[in-house]
Amino acid sequence: MKILITGNMGYVGPCVVSQFRKHYPNAELIGYDSGFFAHCLTGVKVFPEFCLNTQSFGDVRNIPEELFKGISSVIYLAAISNDPMGNTFEKPTLQINYSSAIDAAHKAKKAGATSFVFASSCSMYGSASDEPRTEDSSLNPLTAYAKSKVYTEQELSKIADDNFIITSLRFSTACGMSDRLRLDLVLNDFVASAVASKKITILSDGTPWRPLIHVKDMARAIDWAISRKRENSGNFLAVNIGSDAWNYQVRELAQAVADLIPGVSYSINKDAQPDKRSYRVNFALFKRLAPNHQPHYNLETTIRELGQGLETMKFCDADFRNSSFMRLNILRDHINNKRLNSDLEWIR
């Protein structure tokens, strides 16, 4: 088995690499990444890419065909991965998240790969707080990031066939510790605030709904998807990934952090404009299709793990929203120091 993982040097990638090395000890694992966030290591003693057979560097917008030679499966993690970055860099977001994913799928299929897993997002449901959204619900993408995921799913569905199985995993909002920790995610932000300052500031009015999933449970879902057979829901499948128990309002997340970390208080911005990105999600299909790959983590264990991880790192930066723990700040720093251009291409 020879597996290609694009975008492996981000937040999710290290957990995926670890999962696959444990589950497929004899597999040939190949990483392909632009290296934007390669230096954003957090509390690790071993370089996470050590578990790979090969780490290649390059832009997925120019991914070489020869890279797919002998590849059996592709995991497409490469992405401009949240709304602030997507809104700031809309053109590269569509190129990397959408056009390049389709290009990679075509090249993988041509080379003889049999499966393709795309990291999609539940954010495509947009404003949908009236009832939990299923895979058949209407889509309402509100941002460049969410739109890129919708466009990609639509095109991938046309590429799949009996010999090339494509699975699009509509992930809940990620959270939890990783070898490349991000704090521009709602629960991670709250725990970091609690550890650094004992105070959580909710930027919204606290009412938006968010489904969450631990990053390690994301890796387990990808493990299931890579070996999914056509008999299990067809040549192309888009499926919500998460747990019904993990649908929370933002204020509930803050309260949970305050309950578990001593001395923490939180405030809500009552004057905030309504956040239209509010959605609950139904995960019944995932539970039925992948009973052995359901999430292991719950809210309490995730908060405790994050808190312990940050304390081990001696994290104390109350101003972390202006730090390198926010991926948008990393990209801006690369641009300001003339390492990247405005289209997020390396300047050689």
C-alpha positions in Angstrom: 0.0 0.0 0.0 1.3 3.4 -1.0 -0.5 6.4 0.4 0.0 10.1 -0.6 -1.1 12.7 2.0 -1.2 16.3 0.7 -1.1 19.1 3.2 0.4 16.8 5.9 2.3 19.5 7.7 -0.7 21.4 9.0 -2.8 20.9 12.1 -4.5 17.6 11.1 -1.7 16.0 9.2 0.6 14.9 12.1 -2.4 13.0 13.6 -3.2 11.4 10.3 0.4 10.3 9.8 0.6 8.9 13.3 -2.7 7.0 12.9 -1.7 5.5 9.6 1.8 4.5 10.7 0.3 2.6 13.6 -2.5 1.0 11.5 -0.5 0.4 8.4 3.1 -0.3 9.7 4.3 -1.6 6.3 2.6 1.0 4.1 4.7 3.5 2.2 3.5 6.9 3.4 4.4 10.0 1.3 3.8 13.6 2.4 3.5 16.5 0.1 3.3 20.0 1.5 4.0 23.6 0.7 5.7 24.1 4.1 3.8 27.2 5.1 3.4 26.0 8.6 6.2 23.4 8.8 7.9 25.4 11.6 4.8 25.7 13.8 5.7 22.7 16.0 4.2 22.7 19.5 5.6 20.6 22.4 7.1 17.8 20.3 10.2 15.8 20.9 10.2 14.0 17.5 9.6 15.6 14.1 6.2 14.2 13.2 7.2 13.6 9.6 9.7 11.1 10.9 6.9 8.5 10.6 6.7 9.1 6.8 8.8 7.2 4.2 9.2 10.4 2.2 8.4 14.0 2.7 8.2 16.1 -0.5 7.7 19.8 -0.7 5.8 21.7 -3.3 2.7 23.6 -4.2 -0.4 21.5 -4.9 -1.3 23.9 -7.6 1.6 22.4 -9.5 1.7 18.9 -8.2 3.7 16.6 -10.5 2.1 13.6 -12.2 5.1 11.4 -11.3 4.3 11.8 -7.7 1.2 9.6 -8.2 3.1 6.7 -9.7 2.2 3.5 -7.8 -0.1 5.4 -5.3 -3.0 3.4 -4.2 -4.8 6.1 -2.1 -4.7 9.9 -1.8 -5.7 11.9 1.3 -6.3 15.5 0.3 -5.8 17.7 3.4 -4.2 20.6 1.6 -6.2 23.8 2.2 -6.4 27.4 3.2 -8.2 26.2 6.2 -10.5 28.7 7.8 -12.8 31.7 7.1 -10.4 34.5 8.0 -7.7 33.1 5.7 -10.2 32.3 3.0 -11.6 35.8 3.0 -8.2 37.4 3.0 -6.8 35.1 0.2 -9.9 34.2 -1.8 -8.1 33.4 -5.1 -5.5 31.1 -3.5 -8.3 29.5 -1.5 -10.2 28.5 -4.5 -7.1 27.4 -6.3 -5.7 25.2 -3.5 -9.0 24.0 -1.9 -10.9 23.4 -5.1 -9.1 23.5 -8.5 -6.0 21.7 -7.2 -8.1 19.0 -5.4 -9.8 18.2 -8.7 -6.5 18.2 -10.5 -5.0 15.8 -7.9 -8.0 13.5 -8.2 -7.7 13.3 -12.0 -3.9 12.6 -11.8 -4.5 10.0 -9.1 -7.2 8.2 -11.2 -5.0 8.3 -14.3 -2.1 6.8 -12.4 -4.3 3.9 -11.1 -5.1 4.9 -7.6 -8.3 3.3 -6.2 -9.4 5.7 -3.5 -9.4 9.4 -2.8 -10.3 11.0 0.5 -11.2 14.7 0.5 -11.2 16.7 3.8 -14.4 18.7 3.4 -16.4 20.7 6.0 -19.8 21.0 7.7 -19.3 24.8 7.3 -21.0 24.4 3.9 -24.4 24.3 5.8 -23.8 28.0 6.7 -26.8 29.4 8.6 -28.9 26.4 9.6 -29.7 26.4 13.3 -33.3 25.3 13.0 -32.6 21.6 12.9 -29.6 19.3 12.5 -28.4 19.1 8.9 -28.1 15.8 7.1 -26.2 15.1 4.0 -29.3 15.7 2.0 -30.0 19.1 3.5 -29.6 22.2 1.3 -26.2 23.9 1.3 -25.7 27.5 2.2 -21.9 28.3 2.1 -21.3 31.8 3.4 -17.5 32.1 2.9 -14.9 31.5 0.4 -13.6 28.5 2.4 -17.1 26.9 2.6 -17.8 27.6 -1.1 -14.5 25.9 -2.1 -15.6 22.8 -0.3 -19.0 22.7 -2.1 -17.4 23.3 -5.5 -14.9 20.5 -4.9 -17.6 18.0 -3.8 -19.7 18.7 -6.9 -16.8 18.0 -9.2 -15.4 15.0 -7.4 -18.8 13.3 -7.7 -18.3 13.3 -11.5 -14.8 11.7 -11.3 -15.6 8.7 -9.1 -16.3 5.3 -10.7 -16.3 1.6 -9.8 -12.5 1.6 -9.8 -11.9 5.0 -8.1 -13.8 5.4 -4.9 -14.1 9.0 -3.5 -15.1 9.9 0.0 -15.7 13.5 1.0 -15.6 13.9 4.8 -17.6 16.8 6.0 -15.7 17.5 9.2 -17.1 19.3 12.2 -15.0 22.1 13.6 -11.6 20.6 14.7 -10.2 20.8 18.2 -7.7 19.2 20.4 -3.9 18.8 20.7 -1.7 18.3 17.7 2.0 18.5 17.0 1.2 21.7 15.1 -1.4 23.2 17.4 -3.7 26.0 16.1 -5.5 28.4 18.4 -7.7 29.9 15.7 -10.4 27.3 16.4 -13.2 28.0 18.9 -12.5 25.5 21.6 -8.7 25.7 21.3 -9.1 29.5 21.6 -11.2 29.2 24.8 -8.8 26.8 26.5 -5.8 28.9 25.6 -7.5 32.0 27.0 -8.4 30.0 30.2 -4.8 28.8 30.7 -3.1 32.2 29.8 -5.4 34.7 31.5 -8.2 32.8 33.3 -10.6 34.8 31.2 -12.5 33.9 28.1 -13.9 36.6 25.8 -16.6 35.3 23.4 -16.4 37.6 20.3 -20.0 36.6 19.3 -23.2 36.8 21.3 -22.6 33.1 22.2 -25.6 31.7 20.5 -24.1 30.2 17.3 -24.1 26.4 17.1 -20.9 24.5 16.2 -20.4 20.8 15.9 -16.9 19.8 17.0 -14.5 16.8 16.6 -11.1 16.0 18.0 -8.3 16.1 15.5 -7.4 12.5 16.4 -10.9 11.4 15.7 -10.7 13.1 12.3 -7.6 10.9 11.6 -9.7 7.8 12.6 -12.4 8.8 10.2 -9.9 9.2 7.4 -8.6 5.8 8.2 -12.1 4.4 7.6 -12.6 6.4 4.4 -9.4 5.2 2.8 -10.6 1.6 2.8 -14.3 2.2 2.1 -15.7 -0.1 -0.5 -18.2 0.7 -3.3 -20.7 -1.5 -1.6 -20.6 0.8 1.4 -22.6 3.8 -0.1 -21.4 3.9 -3.7 -18.5 5.3 -5.8 -18.9 8.8 -4.3 -19.9 9.6 -0.7 -20.2 12.8 1.1 -20.8 12.2 4.8 -20.9 14.4 8.0 -18.1 13.5 10.4 -18.6 14.0 14.1 -21.0 13.0 16.8 -24.5 14.1 17.7 -23.2 14.6 21.3 -20.8 17.3 20.0 -23.3 19.9 18.8 -22.8 22.9 21.1 -23.6 26.6 21.3 -20.5 28.7 21.6 -21.5 29.9 25.1 -21.8 26.2 26.2 -18.2 25.6 25.2 -17.0 28.6 27.2 -19.0 27.4 30.2 -17.5 23.9 29.9 -14.0 25.3 29.9 -14.8 27.5 32.9 -16.2 24.5 34.8 -13.1 22.3 34.2 -10.3 24.9 34.6 -10.3 26.5 38.1 -10.7 30.2 38.4 -11.8 30.9 34.9 -14.6 33.3 34.0 -16.1 34.3 30.6 -17.8 37.2 29.0 -20.2 37.5 26.1 -20.2 40.3 23.6 -23.9 41.3 23.8 -23.4 44.0 21.2 -21.9 41.6 18.6 -23.5 41.4 15.2 -25.3 38.1 14.7 -22.9 35.3 13.5 -24.7 33.7 10.5 -22.3 30.7 10.7 -24.5 28.7 12.9 -25.4 25.1 12.2 -26.2 21.8 14.0 -25.4 18.6 12.2 -26.9 15.1 12.1 -24.2 12.3 12.2 -26.5 9.3 11.9 -25.1 8.2 8.5 -21.5 8.2 9.7 -22.5 6.2 12.8 -24.3 3.6 10.6 -21.5 3.4 8.0 -18.5 3.4 10.3 -19.6 1.9 13.7 -16.0 1.0 14.5 -14.6 4.5 13.8 -16.8 6.7 15.9 -15.2 9.5 17.9 -13.4 8.5 21.1 -13.0 11.9 22.6 -15.7 13.9 24.3 -15.7 17.6 25.3 -14.4 17.0 28.8 -11.4 14.9 27.8 -10.5 17.3 25.0 -10.6 20.3 27.3 -8.4 18.5 29.9 -6.0 17.3 27.2 -5.6 20.8 25.7 -5.2 22.4 29.1 -2.5 19.9 30.1 -0.8 20.2 26.7 -0.6 24.0 27.0 0.7 23.9 30.5 3.4 21.5 29.5 4.4 24.0 26.8 4.5 26.7 29.5 2.0 28.6 27.5 1.2 32.0 29.0 0.6 34.4 26.1 -2.7 36.2 26.8 -2.3 38.0 23.5 -2.0 34.8 21.5 -4.6 36.0 18.9 -1.8 38.2 17.6 0.7 35.4 17.7 2.0 32.7 15.4 -0.6 30.3 16.9 -3.0 31.9 14.4 -2.5 30.6 10.9 -3.5 33.9 9.2 -0.7 35.7 11.1 1.8 33.1 9.8 0.8 33.8 6.2 1.0 37.6 6.7 4.4 37.3 8.2 5.6 35.3 5.3 4.3 37.9 2.9 5.7 40.9 5.0 9.1 39.2 4.9 8.8 38.6 1.2 8.9 34.8 1.5 5.4 34.5 -0.1 3.7 36.7 -2.6 0.1 37.8 -2.3 -1.1 34.6 -4.2 0.7 32.5 -1.5 3.4 31.4 -3.8 7.0 31.0 -2.5 9.4 33.7 -3.7 12.5 31.9 -4.7 
